Amino acid sequence: MFAPLDMHGEARADLHRAARLSMLHERVVKRFEKVDHSADAVETAADAFVEATHQPTIMADPSRSVGRSQMTPGWTLGL
C-alpha cells in the first residue's frame, strides 16, 4: 500500500548488528586478557607457596637455655 518511510532500514540494521558484534568481541577479548592476567597471578602465588613449603624450617632447640637466641633446624619456637 504505502512505501516504507525508511528505504535503508535493513542496511542500517545490518550495520547496527555488525557494530554490536564488534563491541561484544572487544569485551570478550578484554575479559580473556583479565582472566589470563589473573591466571598468571595465581601461578606466581602457587610457585611462591611451593617454594615456601619446600624450604627448611628454622626452629629453636628446647634443650638449650631460654636466654640464648640460637636457632637449630628441626625445632619450633612453640608458638
FIKOLZA-1660 file (N, C-alpha, C; in steps of 0.1 Angstrom, whole numbers, plus 5000, padded with zeros to 4 digits):
% residues 79
   i   px   py   pz ch aa at
   1 5008 4988 5000  A  M  N
   1 5000 5000 5000  A  M CA
   1 5009 5013 5000  A  M  C
   2 5015 5015 5012  A  F  N
   2 5024 5027 5012  A  F CA
   2 5038 5022 5013  A  F  C
   3 5047 5029 5007  A  A  N
   3 5061 5025 5007  A  A CA
   3 5066 5029 5021  A  A  C
   4 5075 5021 5026  A  P  N
   4 5081 5024 5039  A  P CA
   4 5088 5037 5039  A  P  C
   5 5088 5045 5050  A  L  N
   5 5094 5058 5050  A  L CA
   5 5109 5057 5050  A  L  C
   6 5115 5046 5055  A  D  N
   6 5129 5044 5055  A  D CA
   6 5133 5032 5046  A  D  C
   7 5138 5036 5035  A  M  N
   7 5141 5025 5025  A  M CA
   7 5154 5018 5029  A  M  C
   8 5162 5023 5038  A  H  N
   8 5175 5017 5041  A  H CA
   8 5175 5011 5055  A  H  C
   9 5164 5007 5060  A  G  N
   9 5162 5001 5073  A  G CA
   9 5170 4988 5075  A  G  C
  10 5169 4980 5065  A  E  N
  10 5176 4967 5066  A  E CA
  10 5191 4969 5066  A  E  C
  11 5196 4978 5058  A  A  N
  11 5211 4980 5057  A  A CA
  11 5215 4986 5070  A  A  C
  12 5207 4995 5076  A  R  N
  12 5211 5001 5089  A  R CA
  12 5211 4991 5100  A  R  C
  13 5201 4982 5100  A  A  N
  13 5200 4971 5109  A  A CA
  13 5212 4962 5109  A  A  C
  14 5217 4959 5096  A  D  N
  14 5229 4951 5094  A  D CA
  14 5241 4958 5100  A  D  C
  15 5242 4971 5098  A  L  N
  15 5253 4979 5103  A  L CA
  15 5253 4979 5118  A  L  C
  16 5241 4981 5124  A  H  N
  16 5239 4981 5138  A  H CA
  16 5244 4967 5144  A  H  C
  17 5239 4956 5138  A  R  N
  17 5243 4943 5143  A  R CA
  17 5258 4941 5142  A  R  C
  18 5264 4946 5131  A  A  N
  18 5279 4944 5130  A  A CA
  18 5286 4953 5140  A  A  C
  19 5281 4965 5143  A  A  N
  19 5288 4973 5153  A  A CA
  19 5286 4966 5167  A  A  C
  20 5274 4961 5170  A  R  N
  20 5273 4954 5183  A  R CA
  20 5281 4942 5184  A  R  C
  21 5282 4934 5173  A  L  N
  21 5291 4923 5173  A  L CA
  21 5305 4927 5176  A  L  C
  22 5310 4937 5170  A  S  N
  22 5324 4942 5172  A  S CA
  22 5326 4946 5186  A  S  C
  23 5316 4953 5192  A  M  N
  23 5317 4957 5206  A  M CA
  23 5318 4945 5216  A  M  C
  24 5309 4936 5213  A  L  N
  24 5309 4923 5221  A  L CA
  24 5322 4916 5220  A  L  C
  25 5327 4915 5208  A  H  N
  25 5340 4909 5205  A  H CA
  25 5351 4915 5214  A  H  C
  26 5351 4929 5214  A  E  N
  26 5361 4936 5222  A  E CA
  26 5360 4933 5237  A  E  C
  27 5348 4932 5241  A  R  N
  27 5345 4929 5256  A  R CA
  27 5350 4915 5259  A  R  C
  28 5348 4906 5250  A  V  N
  28 5353 4892 5252  A  V CA
  28 5368 4891 5253  A  V  C
  29 5374 4898 5243  A  V  N
  29 5389 4899 5243  A  V CA
  29 5394 4905 5256  A  V  C
  30 5388 4916 5260  A  K  N
  30 5393 4922 5273  A  K CA
  30 5391 4913 5285  A  K  C
  31 5380 4905 5285  A  R  N
  31 5377 4896 5296  A  R CA
  31 5387 4885 5296  A  R  C
  32 5391 4880 5284  A  F  N
  32 5401 4869 5283  A  F CA
  32 5414 4874 5288  A  F  C
  33 5418 4887 5285  A  E  N
  33 5430 4893 5289  A  E CA
  33 5430 4894 5305  A  E  C
  34 5419 4897 5311  A  K  N
  34 5418 4898 5325  A  K CA
  34 5420 4884 5332  A  K  C
  35 5413 4874 5325  A  V  N
  35 5414 4861 5330  A  V CA
  35 5428 4856 5329  A  V  C
  36 5435 4859 5318  A  D  N
  36 5449 4854 5316  A  D CA
  36 5458 4861 5327  A  D  C
  37 5456 4874 5329  A  H  N
  37 5464 4881 5339  A  H CA
  37 5462 4874 5353  A  H  C
  38 5449 4872 5356  A  S  N
  38 5446 4865 5369  A  S CA
  38 5452 4851 5370  A  S  C
  39 5452 4844 5360  A  A  N
  39 5458 4830 5360  A  A CA
  39 5473 4831 5362  A  A  C
  40 5479 4841 5356  A  D  N
  40 5494 4843 5358  A  D CA
  40 5496 4847 5373  A  D  C
  41 5488 4855 5379  A  A  N
  41 5490 4858 5393  A  A CA
  41 5488 4846 5402  A  A  C
  42 5478 4837 5399  A  V  N
  42 5476 4825 5406  A  V CA
  42 5488 4816 5405  A  V  C
  43 5494 4815 5393  A  E  N
  43 5505 4806 5391  A  E CA
  43 5517 4811 5399  A  E  C
  44 5519 4824 5399  A  T  N
  44 5530 4830 5406  A  T CA
  44 5529 4828 5421  A  T  C
  45 5516 4829 5426  A  A  N
  45 5514 4827 5441  A  A CA
  45 5516 4812 5444  A  A  C
  46 5512 4803 5435  A  A  N
  46 5513 4789 5437  A  A CA
  46 5528 4785 5437  A  A  C
  47 5536 4791 5428  A  D  N
  47 5550 4789 5428  A  D CA
  47 5557 4794 5441  A  D  C
  48 5553 4805 5446  A  A  N
  48 5558 4810 5459  A  A CA
  48 5554 4801 5470  A  A  C
  49 5542 4796 5470  A  F  N
  49 5538 4787 5481  A  F CA
  49 5546 4774 5481  A  F  C
  50 5548 4769 5469  A  V  N
  50 5556 4756 5468  A  V CA
  50 5570 4759 5473  A  V  C
  51 5576 4770 5469  A  E  N
  51 5589 4773 5474  A  E CA
  51 5590 4774 5489  A  E  C
  52 5580 4781 5494  A  A  N
  52 5580 4783 5509  A  A CA
  52 5578 4770 5516  A  A  C
  53 5570 4761 5511  A  T  N
  53 5568 4748 5518  A  T CA
  53 5580 4739 5517  A  T  C
  54 5588 4741 5507  A  H  N
  54 5600 4732 5505  A  H CA
  54 5612 4737 5512  A  H  C
  55 5612 4749 5517  A  Q  N
  55 5624 4754 5524  A  Q CA
  55 5625 4748 5538  A  Q  C
  56 5637 4746 5543  A  P  N
  56 5638 4741 5557  A  P CA
  56 5633 4751 5567  A  P  C
  57 5627 4746 5578  A  T  N
  57 5621 4755 5588  A  T CA
  57 5632 4757 5599  A  T  C
  58 5634 4769 5604  A  I  N
  58 5644 4772 5614  A  I CA
  58 5636 4771 5627  A  I  C
  59 5641 4763 5636  A  M  N
  59 5633 4761 5649  A  M CA
  59 5643 4762 5661  A  M  C
  60 5637 4764 5673  A  A  N
  60 5645 4766 5685  A  A CA
  60 5647 4752 5691  A  A  C
  61 5659 4750 5697  A  D  N
  61 5662 4737 5704  A  D CA
  61 5658 4739 5719  A  D  C
  62 5648 4731 5723  A  P  N
  62 5643 4732 5737  A  P CA
  62 5653 4728 5748  A  P  C
  63 5664 4721 5744  A  S  N
  63 5673 4717 5754  A  S CA
  63 5683 4728 5758  A  S  C
  64 5683 4739 5750  A  R  N
  64 5692 4750 5753  A  R CA
  64 5685 4759 5762  A  R  C
  65 5693 4768 5768  A  S  N
  65 5686 4778 5778  A  S CA
  65 5678 4788 5770  A  S  C
  66 5668 4793 5777  A  V  N
  66 5659 4802 5771  A  V CA
  66 5666 4816 5767  A  V  C
  67 5676 4819 5775  A  G  N
  67 5683 4832 5772  A  G CA
  67 5690 4832 5759  A  G  C
  68 5694 4821 5754  A  R  N
  68 5701 4821 5741  A  R CA
  68 5691 4822 5729  A  R  C
  69 5696 4828 5719  A  S  N
  69 5687 4831 5707  A  S CA
  69 5692 4823 5695  A  S  C
  70 5700 4812 5698  A  Q  N
  70 5704 4804 5686  A  Q CA
  70 5693 4795 5682  A  Q  C
  71 5692 4793 5669  A  M  N
  71 5681 4785 5663  A  M CA
  71 5687 4773 5657  A  M  C
  72 5680 4762 5657  A  T  N
  72 5685 4749 5652  A  T CA
  72 5674 4743 5643  A  T  C
  73 5678 4739 5631  A  P  N
  73 5668 4733 5622  A  P CA
  73 5662 4721 5628  A  P  C
  74 5649 4720 5627  A  G  N
  74 5641 4708 5633  A  G CA
  74 5634 4711 5645  A  G  C
  75 5635 4723 5651  A  W  N
  75 5628 4727 5663  A  W CA
  75 5620 4739 5661  A  W  C
  76 5609 4740 5668  A  T  N
  76 5600 4752 5667  A  T CA
  76 5601 4761 5679  A  T  C
  77 5596 4773 5678  A  L  N
  77 5596 4782 5689  A  L CA
  77 5584 4779 5698  A  L  C
  78 5575 4770 5695  A  G  N
  78 5564 4766 5703  A  G CA
  78 5553 4776 5703  A  G  C
  79 5552 4784 5692  A  L  N
  79 5541 4794 5691  A  L CA
  79 5529 4788 5685  A  L  C
% end
